[in-house]
Each structure stands twice: as C-alpha cells, then as structure tokens.
C-alpha cells in the first residue's frame, strides 16, 4: 500500500530490485559496436565518475573549512582542496 505510488513510477524495474544495474550492463555488453563506441562509453563513464569525485571533494573541503576553527593549517589545506576540486570539475 505504502509503496504503490513508487511502483507506479518505477516502470518495468518495479519487480526487480536493482534492475537498473542490469540495464546498464546490458547496454554496455549486449551491443557489440565498434571499438570507437566502446571507447566513447568508457570515457563517458570515467567523466561522470570524475565529476562525482569532484563534487564529493568540494563537500569535504567545505566541511574542513567550516570546522577548521581558525586553525591556519586546516584553513589552507581546505582552500587548496577546494581549489583543486574546482579545477578538476572544470576539466571534467
């Protein structure tokens, strides 16, 4: 009863938990394309993963900066991490 609205929006994966993982691997492995297609898929995954890592590092740097308590070393470390994370996000 409680999950009825969720199942209505879940689509075909409503009966299979983690079915989206199967769809991802099926799309990667079932269509034997050219080597170029494989390289593009891998690069898309790597760029997406690096963007996620950059966002996590932004959060870590912000937390470190906020909890530095005026400590000069922690503030400099957080600023450096923040700068590097922004550079990485721009590159990604």
N, C-alpha and C positions, 0 to 999 in steps of 0.2 A: 504494500500500500504506500509506504513512505517513498519508495524508490520508483514509483510509477512515472512521475514526470521525468526523472533521469533516464529511464529506459526508453521513453518516447523520443528523446533527443539523441540517444546513443546510436541509433541506426542499426546496421547489421551486426555490430560488435557487442550488442547488448547481452548475448548469451555466452560470449567467450570473454573471460577476463583477460586483459592484456592482449586483446586481439589486434590492436593497432601495431604491436610489435611484429606479429606475423605478417601484416600487410606491408610493413617497411621492408622486411627481409624478402618477402615475395617479390616486391617491386625491384629490389636490387639483384636478386638471383634468378628470377624466372625469365627475364627478358634479356637474352644474350644479344647485346648490341655490339657495337664496335668498341675498340679499345678507347677511343675518344669519349664515348658515352660513359664508360666505367670511370675514366679519369675525372670527368665532369661531376659525376655523382660523388666520388670520393672527396673531391675538392669542396663541393657544396657542404658535405658533412663536416669537413675539417673547419671550414669558415664558420659554420654555425656553432660548432663546439668551441672554437676560439672566442667567439662573441659571448658565449655563455660564461666562459672562464673570465673574460674581461669584466663582465658585469659583477660576477662574484668578487673579483679583486677590488672593484670600486666600492662594494659594500664593506668588505674587510677593511679597506683603507679608511673609509668614513668612520667605521666603528673605532678603529685605532686612534684616529684623530680626535674623536669626541671623548674617548676615555683616557687621553694622554695626561690629563690633569695638569697641564702646564709643563710637563717634562719635555725639555728641549729635544732630547734624542728621539723620543717617541713621536713627537710632532714632525721632526724632519723625516723620519722613516715613513710616517703616514703620508706626508706630502710627496715623497719620492714614489711610493707605491701608487698613489693617486695619479701622479703624472704619467707613470709608465702604463697604468691601466687605460688611461685615456688615449695614449699613443697607440697602444695595442688595439683598442676598439676602433680607432680611426683607420688603422691599417686593415683590420678585418672587414 
